[in-house]
Amino acid sequence: GTQISEFNSTSVKTISSFGFYYVSTLEKCNTPNVTNISGNGAFTNCTNLKKINFPNNSNGVGTNCFNSCTSLEYANIGECTWISSNAFANCSNLEALIITRTKTVPSLSNTNAFSGSAIANGTGFVYVADNLYEKYLTYPILEKYIVPTYIYLLEKKH
């Protein structure tokens, strides 16, 4: 199998289905110009993946995209418009999910998008645009774990 611990690229725009599927050695993926991570199973079972940064993502997060990324702690999914089934399922260490979208709350295909994750279990948080904070409070399962981004940004300064 492929042995890669870090993937950095400013030219990649799309992470396709199964792009990093079962690349268990991958620890970081920093592709700031990616606008599409909607591929199904794109990072499934990347068990050493700790951090992903997709600040310019303007599409969704595909089915099983990060399923069983058990080391994932930080995920910036940018201007995400939708989150699919099992997208973050079994991400048992996901402490911070950042969604920067300010226009509308991303659609959630169903409540299993976060099943078995630290967010669903109450040890992780979803940081959202301040102007949409109230709307996020209606999300099933997630409503208790939504935090405005300004609080997150203040925490990061210390």
Sequence and secondary structure as in RCSB ss.txt:
>XXXX:A:sequence
GTQISEFNSTSVKTISSFGFYYVSTLEKCNTPNVTNISGNGAFTNCTNLKKINFPNNSNGVGTNCFNSCTSLEYA
NIGECTWISSNAFANCSNLEALIITRTKTVPSLSNTNAFSGSAIANGTGFVYVADNLYEKYLTYPILEKYIVPTY
IYLLEKKH
>XXXX:A:secstr
    SEEE SS  B  TTTTTT TT  EEE TT  BB  TTTTTT TT  EEE TT  SEE TTTTTT TT  EE
E TT  EE TTTTTT TT  EEEE   SS  EES GGGGTTSHHHHTS EEEE GGGHHHHTTSTTGGGGEEEHH
HHHHHHH 
